[in-house]
Amino acid sequence: MDCNSTVSLMHECLDESLSPAQKVELKSHLVTCPDCRMRFKELEQTEMLLFAMKHYSPSASDELTNRIMNALPQPKRQQVWLKWVKGHPAMTAAAFFLVVMLFSAWNFWNQNNEMVVKGNNLDQIVIEGNTVIVPEGKSIAGDLTIENGTAQVYGDVNGNLTVIDGQLYQASTAHISGQVKSIDQALDWFWYKITNMVNEVAYR
């Protein structure tokens, strides 16, 4: 029997888990090997010391245990949100995309103050500064969209009228055949842009 095998038998012997044949084998080796005999004696003394501390000074044993446990490296605790992100990659990507789009839209909303007019028959309207006028007796065929301006409608709009970040005045002589939308919030504006983009892709 070599010394390495003997060490494992020493621990099993102290735990009283050796078979009779293994005990004989261990004792035979200890008789012929002074190094292993010294090692086994040290293990016996250590076990006796720990036994004495545990039974005659419980507080000291508890303190020693706590010090040893505190000295051990603590496992890194992953935060709850990090576990959720790793467990839901698709939802994380979608949420990240939405945040980026909202942030971009918000910046664009704050920076874009130029008036924009979109529609057909724009030669039928009158623009005075930031005011877009549909005069009485004039007719716009299709939708009319006005961004960052004031709409004054006295004539006809044969479609939808959308005013974004502006004001709308509709005279009693005005006739609008479609829906009238007034968008003055960033989130509404963003949703309007997304809806229009989807509609443009769908009808191509």
PyMOL commands that set and color helices and strands:
alter all, ss='L'
color gray80, all
select helices_A, chain A and resi 3-14+20-32+34-56+58-71+80-87+89-111+122-124+186-202
alter helices_A, ss='H'
color red, helices_A
select strands_A, chain A and resi 116-119+126-128+131-134+139-141+144-147+150-153+156-158+161-164+167-170+175-176+180-183
alter strands_A, ss='S'
color yellow, strands_A
deselect
rebuild
show_as cartoon
